[in-house]
Amino acid sequence: MPHLNKNSDKRRGAVIVLLVIMLPVLLILAAYVINVAYVEAVTADSQVVTDAAVCAAGRVYIQTGDKDAALAAARDAAARNPVAGQVVPINMDDLEFGISVRESLEEGYVFEPLAEGEELGNAVRLTTLSLANSPQPVFSPLFPTMGTNLQIRPQRVAVSTQSTMDVALVIDRSGSMAYASDETPDPYVNPASAPPGWTYGEPVPPNSRWLDLVASVNSFNGFLDDSPQYEKLCLATYSDNASRDCELTHTYSAISDQLDAVSYQFNGGGTSIGLGLQHGLAALTDETHARKFAVRVIVLMSDGHHNTGKSPESMTYSLQQAGVTLFTITFSDEADQHRMSNLANKCGGENFHATDANQLQNAFQQIAKKLPSLMTQ
């Protein structure tokens, strides 16, 4: 007959009793931890919805100036992004319309509600007051809280700012731009579309890269004119020399007029990309026209290789110090894609390559689409 250890039986009995006592406590603690994690998840998801809703409201507000339409857009974004199966409530009192500005490139944007008499700003701030002040929590804990008043009414804030941008177009007007995109420039042979006896200094030939460029810039300007951002444009052109042809302006037709002036008297010359960048940067930093709080962008176009004057690489440090984002466009197979791509990468931008008029226009439009609206809070 086996011998029974009474002390062992007592220990087993004590453990069972302890487990019976502790199990409810462990379950309560587990439920509490899960509830806390759930609250954090709901809060994080609510911020995501707030960001999406304010971006939608901001786009509509800048495009239309209609606050009711902005509210409808915010509600639509919230409805398409439910949190834990519930739609975050958004009412007009949750929205503030105002102006976001910064005093320098080193500082953040500061939102100020519209003052009395101001009709249209460039920013919308959304604070989920309807959610935070709801009499009953919109979101309920996953488990009973055993008398603990666990509130799930996250108050989240987001600001959408349609950024102000100063954009410099730095355009190649060297001799090769008189040739068609599918021609190889030859200093001893006139462009195929040039009239007999044509020389530089006369109107540019009708099938030239230059006229393809003018059409693309006009399309670019039209795209920006239709966008919700508030851009100013300026123009610098270069060959073996460079010029500031148009200071920063909201009147984009002034850019077209200056390009047309070059078309009527096309002088050609070499290719000094560095000198073009220098003039573009000078226009962007001219305090008479530039806005100290604006995002600075240069769009640089070339159809060839730098071959005279200041090197483009000598300008990268100045561009970086001035906070300029540089986009480059190479047009034609002769263009120095590798060099232009490196320049753009060093200044936070991107290079686009085109071999015909349609691709050139698409390159300018792709850059226009990359000019940002910002989440500034």
N, C-alpha and C positions, 0 to 999 in steps of 0.2 A: 504494500500500500504506500503511494508516494507521500513524501513528507511535505506539508504546507508551511510556507513561511508567512506567518501572520503579519510581521512587520512590512513585508513586501506588499501584501494585500492592502494594508493601511495606506502605504505610499501611493499605490495606484488609485485608491479611493480618493485621496486628497487631491491628486492631480485632476481627476475627473471633476470634482467639486470646483476646483480652481478654474478649469476650462469653462464650466457652466456659468461661473460668475463673470469671467473675463470676456467670453464670446460676445455678449451684447455690447460691452464697452468697445471691443475691437471693431465691431460692425458700425457702431456710432462714429468712431474715429475715422474709419474708412469712408463712410458716407460723407463726413465733413470734409475730408481731403478731396474727394471726388467733386463735391459741390464747389469748393474753392477753385479747383482746376476748371470747372465748368464756367464759373464766373469770369475767370481770366480769359477763357476762350471766347465767351460772349463779348467781353469788353474789346478784345483784339478784333473780332469780326465786325463789331459795331464801328470801330475806327476805319476799317476797310470800306464799309458801306458809306460812312461819312465822307471819306475821300472821294469815292466814286460819285456820290450825289452832288458834292460841291463842284466837282469838275464839270459835271453835266450842267449844273445851274450857271456856272461861270461862262461856259461857251455860249449858251443861249442868251444870257444877259448882255454880253459884249456885242453879240450879233444883232440883237433886237432892242435892247434897252427896256424890255418888258419884264417887270418883276414877277408878274403872275405866270408868265411862260417859264421863267427861271424856276419858280416853285414847282411847276408841273414837271419840268425836266428832272429836278431833284427827287421828286416822289417816284417818277418812273424808274430812275436808277435804283432807288431803295427797293421798289417792288420786284425788280429783276434780281436782287441780291438779298434774299431773306436771311435772317440770322436765327438759327435754331428753329426754323420753320415759321418765324414771325417777321413781319415787315416793320422796320424801324419807322416810327411815325415822324413826319416832317411837316411843320406848319410855317406860315409866313413869319411868325415870331421867332422861328429858329434861324432865319436868314438875315444877314446884315449886308448891305451893299455899300462899297466904299472904294478907297484908293489905297493901293500898296506901293510904297516907294522905298528906295534906299538912298542913303546919302553918298555912298561910295561903293566901289566894286568889292571892297573888303567887308562890308556890312550886310546884314540880312535885311529882308523886306519888313517893313512895319505897316500894319493895316490900320487905317483910320476910317471910321464910318463917314458917309457923305455928310457934309455940313449943310445947313439949311440953305436952300437955293441951288445947290449942286444937283445936277440931273443925272449924270452918268459917270461912273468910276471905271476902274479896270480890275476890280476884285470883288469876290463874294466870300463872306465868312459864314460857315454853318456850325452852329452849336446845338447839340441834340437836347434842347431844353424840354421839348414835348415828351421825350423819353425819360429824362432825369426827373421831371416834375410830375410824372403820371401818378394819379392816386393809387393805382395798383401797378406792381411791377409787370412789365410786358413779358419778361422772361421769368420763369419759375425754376427753383432749384430742382435738380434731378431726384433728390431724396428728401424726405421730411427733415426739418431742421431741429426737431425736438425742443421747440420753444425759442430757438435762436432766431432773431429777426434778420435773416439774410436777404439783403436787398440786391436786386439786379436791375439797376436803372443807370447804366453808364452814361455819363455826360462827356461827349467827345467833341473836339473842335478841329476844324480844317479850314484852310483858306486857299482858294484858287485865285491866282494872279495871272492875268494876261500880260506877259512881260513886255516892257518897252524895249525896243531894240534899235540901235543905230547900225546900219549896214553900209559898208563901202564896197562898191563894185570896182574892181581893179582889172581893166580890160586891155588886152593886147591889140595894138594897132600897127604892128610891125609889117614890113613889106609882104611877107608870106600870106597875110590875111586878105590880100587882093586876089588870091587864087581860089579856085573851087576846092571843096573838101576832098575830091577824088583826084586832084592834080598834085604833082610834085613841083614845088616852087623852083624856078630857075631864074637867076638874076639876068640871064641873057635872052630869055624868052618871055614875052608878055603872057598874061593869063589868056586862056583860050577864049573867054567871053569878052575880052577887052576890044573896043573898037580899034580900027587901024590907026596907027600912030599914037596910041595911048601912052601917057607917061604919068609917073607919080606926081601928085599935086592936082590932078584932075579928079572928077567923080569916080568913085570906086567901081570896077566892072560889075555887071548885073548878077553874075552867078558866083559871087565871092564869098569866102568864109566870113568876111566882115558883115555882109548883109544877113547871112544866116545868124550871126551873133546878135545883130540889132533886133531881129525878130524874136530871138530867144529871150533877150533882156526885157523886151516889151511884154512878153508873156509872163516872165518872172515878176515884173512890176505889177501886172494885172492880178496875178495870184496873191501877192501881198496886199494889194488894194482891197481884195475881197476877204482877207483873213481878219479874225477878231483882234489880232495884235496891232499895236500902234507903232509901226516902224517909220523911221526916217532913213532915207537913202542918200548917198552921195556917190560921185563918180570920179575916178582917176583913170587916165589912160597912159599907155607907155609904148615906146618903141626904143630907140637909143637915147631918147629923152623921156620925160614924164610930165604930166600936168594934172592939176586939180581942176577938173572941168565943171563940177557942180558940187556946191557945199551941201551938207545935210539938209534935207527938205522933206516935207510931206507931199509936195507937188511932184509926183513921179513923172509927169509930162516934161519937166525940166531935164530929166535924164535923157529922155528920148530926143529932145531937141538938140542936146549936145552931141549925141551919137550921130544924128542926122548931119550936123555940121561937119563932123569928121568924114562922113560919107561923101559930102559934096566936094571936099578937098582932102583927098586921101594921100598923105605924104609918105607913108611907109617908113622904112628905116630898120635898125637892128632890134635886138630884144634884151632890154634891161629889166628883168623881173624884180630885182632888188630895189631899183629906183621906183618902180610902180608901187611896190609894197610900202616904201617910205612915204610916198604921197598919200596913199590910202590911209595909213596910220595917222598921218598929220591931220587929215580931214576928220577922222574919228575922235581925235583928242583936242580939236579946236574948240575951246570953251565958248566961243561966240555962238556955235551952232550945236555942239554935242551936249548930251544930257549926262550928267555925272552919275546918275543912277541906272543908265541904260546898259543892257547887254551889248557888247561890241562884237561885230561879225565882219569879216572880210570874205568876199567871194572873188577869187583870183582866177582869171582865165588866160591860157596861153595855147598857141598852136605850134610851138616850136621849142627851141632850146635857148636858155639864157646864154648870151654871147658877148655882152659888153656891160661895163659899169659895175655898180655895187652888186655883190652876189646876193641871191635871195636868202641864203643861210645866215648872212650877216644881220638879217632883220628878225630872226626867230626870237632872240632874247628880248628885244624891244616889244615884240608882239605878245610874248608871254607875260612880261611885266605889266603891260597895259590891259591884260585880261581879254585879249582878242581870240575868238575862235576863228580859225582859218579853214575855209572850204576851197578846194582847188578843182578846176576843170581843165582837162587836156583835150584838145580838139585836133584831130587828124593823127595819122600814124607817125608823123614826124615829131610829135610832141614828146617831151621828156617825162613820161608817166612816173618813172621810179623817183625822180627828184621831186616832182610835185607832190607825190603821195607822201614822201618823207616829210616835206614841209607841213602838209596838212596834219599828219600824225603828231608832230611835235607841238602843234598848237591846238590840239583837241578836236580837229575836224576830220575831214574825209576827202579823198580824191574821187572824181567822177570822170570817166573817159567817154568821148564821143567821136564817131568817125563820119557822121552826116548830120544834116540839119535837124532831123527828128530826134536823134539821140542827144544832140546839144540842148534842144528845148526841154527834153525830158530830164537832163542833168540839172538844169536850172530849177525845174519844178520840184525835183527830189530834194534839192537844198532848201527850197522855200518851205516844204513840208516838215523839214527838220528844225526849222526855227521855232523854239519851244514856247508853250505856255507852262507855267510853273506851279507846283504845289509849294507854297511858301510857309505853310505851317501844317 
